[in-house]
Structures are given as C-alpha cells and as structure tokens.
Amino acid sequence: MGAIDAVVFDLGGVVMASPLHAIARYERDHGLPVNAINRVVVESGDGGAWSRLERGELTLEAFLSPFEVDCRACGVEVSGARLMGYIAEAGVPRPQMLEAIRRIRGRGLRVAALTNNWVREGRREGHRLREHFDVFVESAIVGLRKPDPRIYELVCGQLGVAPARAAFLDDIGRNLKTARALGMSPLKVEDPDVALRELGALLGLDLLG
C-alpha cells in the first residue's frame, strides 16, 4: 500500500450520524419489515425516485410523491415527508470525526467530503460542514451518485491525487467496493472510533488521543 496524500469522507454515517439508523427507526415506529425501505431504493434502481433525488433530478419536495409510488409498487406504505423528517433529525455531526479531520489537515493532507445528498426548492445555502473540507462533492450538485465510479474520479481530480493515493471512508459496502476497484484504500465505518483508529494507523497519525 502506497503513501496516502488525501482522505475522502462520506458524510451521513461517517462524519454525521447514520441516516440508515433513522430509516430503521422509521420502519420500527411504523410497523414495517426490517430493510423494507432500502429494498425499495435498490429495486427501483437508477430510474427510481431515490436515485433521481440524489442526482439532483428531483428536489426534495418533488421527490416525495414519486417515492411513495415506488414504495407502493414494492408493497410498502411510506409517508415520504415523515421519513425525510426522521433522516433530517439524524444529521448530527460526530465531534471525534471533525477533530480527526482537523488533525489530518493540520498535517498537510487534503480532505474531501463525498456525499449522496439532495436539494430543496428555492435558494440554496452551502452545506454547514463545508468549511471543514478542502473539497466538497455533493451528488445532487454534480449529477452523479455513489457508487458510480465517475464521482470518485471527480473527487480525486478535485483533490489533485490519484485514487491510489487516497483513503475513503463510508458506511455502505457497495460504495466501498467501487473505491477499492479504483485503487483507493477503503475503510468501512461501523464504529466511528474503530474506523478512526484504522485510519490513524494507515496515516501514521493519532486521530483519537
């Protein structure tokens, strides 16, 4: 494994609390089977409302009704507005991740965010975590979403590093699979502290002490 010059962080589930946990809580609260909503997202594919939302082809407001239609097609009844409310409540930054990013940048390494996200109608303000990163790539802005390899190539290009010189942290296996195929050093985030110890070992930095 070669030297790492840049680190790419997913946001939800890595730098912030996981939206997957919020979705699971919605499922529990509304009596839905475990992973019912994720199954809808996967089965509706690239043409489904969720994928279109994350590519910026639908605003959040325009997404709600088509997503409910996708859910019903899979035998699942969901309130899109309530579900997205659960997800919004979960978007709390993890202090240890922000501190790790500060330390990494302090050692002269470049840091990027690479996130699948969405936009609302009307005037849009910049993401509140933007200032913590050298590069900030949002799926809904660039029209590509993970795990499309082109969005990984885009973020590495903006960082000015080859994929083989970048580490990538995400909480979703299929997103990490693409990173590995491109030559990035992938780290799956299940426990944030464990992931930061692994990243620190890779970089030769103490990110938790």
N, C-alpha and C positions, 0 to 999 in steps of 0.2 A: 504494500500500500504506500503510495507516494505522499508527499507533504500536502497538507490541506491549507489553502490560501483563503477560503471563504466558507461560510456556513449559511445554509438556507433553511429557514424555519417555516413550517406550516403555522397558521395562527390558531384556529379552533381545534382544541385537543392537544395543542403543544404549548404555544405561548399563552393561550387562554384556555379556560375550562372547555371540556368537550361538548360539542353540540350533540354527539351521539348519546351522551348521558341524558341530555334534555329530551331527545326524541324517545328514549327508553322510558323516561318518566311520564311523558305524554301517553305512551302506549299503556303503561300500568294504570294511570289515572282514568283512562277511557276504555279499559277492558279489551284492548287489542292484543293479538298474539305478539310474542317477542319477535322483533325484527320485521314486523309487518310493513312498516313504512320504508325501511331500507329495501325490502323486496320490491315495493312499488317503484322506487328510484331505479333499481337495477333492471327490472323487467320493462320499464317504459323506455329505457335506452337513451341514445343521443337525441332522439326526437321528442322525448318526454319533457314535461313542464319543468322538472327539477334541473335537467341538463340545460335547457334553454334559459332558465333563470341564472344559472351560474356562468353562462357565456354572455350574459347581458342582453340577450334577445328579448327577454321579458323583464319588466320592472317587478319589484316585489308585489305591488298592487295588482298588476296584470297576471301574475303567476297564480294567485290563489284559486280562482275558479278552474282553470285547466288542470291544476294539480289535484283538486278534489275529483275531477273527472277521471284522471289517471288512477286515483285510488279506488274509485268505484269499479273501474274496469278490472281491478285485481281483487274485488270483493271486500274492500276496506273502506269504512266510512270515516272521514277525517275532516275536521274544520281547519282549513289552511291557515286562517288568521290566528286561531288559538295555538296551533302547532308552532308557528313562527314566533309567537309571543313567548313560548317556552324557550325557544332557541335564543331569542334576544336576551332573556334573563340570565342565560348561562354564559354570556360573553364577558366573563370577568378575567382580567389579566392575572397571571401567576407571578408573584413577586420574584421568586427564585429564577424564573426564566428571564425576566427583564434585567436582573442583576447579572446573570450569565452573559447576556447579550452585551451589556456594558463592559464586562471584563474582556470579552472576545475582541470587541472593537478597540479597547484600550491597549491590546497587544498588537494592533496594526492589521488584524484580519478584517476582511469585509464581510458584512452580514446582510442577508436579504430576507424578506418575507415573501412567501409564495402561497397564496390562499385562493381557494374556491369561495367566492362570495357573491353578493348581489347588490343591486342598486334600487333606490326608491325613486318615485316620480318627483319632478321638481328639481330645484337647485341642490347640488350635492356637495357636502363638505368633505374634506380629506379625512382619511381614517385616523382615529385618535392615537394609534400606535405608530404612525408613520415616522415620527421623529426618532424612533429607536433604531431605524434601519438605514443602511446606505442605499439599498434598492428595495422597491416595494411593488410587487407584481400581483395584481388582482384579476381574477378570471373574468369578471364581468366588465372590466375595462378593456382588456386585450382581446376578448372574444375567444379565448381558449380556456380549457379547464383540465386540471389533473384528472386522469393520468395521461393525457395527450403529451407525447414526448416534446412537441413543439414549445410548450410553455416552460418546460425545464431548460430547453436550449435557449429560450428567450431570457430567462433569469440569469443563466450563466453568462450569456452575452453581455447583459447589462452590468454584471459584476466584473466582467473582463477576465474571466477564468475559464479554463477548460473544465468540462464536467468531472474529469478525473481528479481535479484539484479542489473539489467542493464536497462537503458533507451535507446531508439532507435529513431533516427530522420531520416525521409525520406519524400520525396515529393510525393510518389506514394502510393495510398491506398492499393493496393494488397500486397505490400511489408510490410506495417504496419500490415495488417491482420495476416500474419504469425507470426510476432513478438508478437502480442497480444496473439495468440493461444499458444505460448511457455511460456507465463508469463512475457515477457518483458513489460516495460512501454513505449508505443508508442506515439510519437509526430509528427503530420503531419506539414510539413514546407510549408506554402504558402507565408507568410510574414516572412522573417528571424528574424526581431526584435520581432514580436509577439511570434514566436517559442522560442526565447531565453528568453523572459520573463517567458514563461510557464516552460521552463527547469530550469531557476533560482529558480522559486517557488518550483519546485519539489526537488531541491538540497539544498535549503536554501542559495543560493548564488546570489550576484548581478553580472549578466553577461553583463550588458549594461551600468552601471553607470561609 
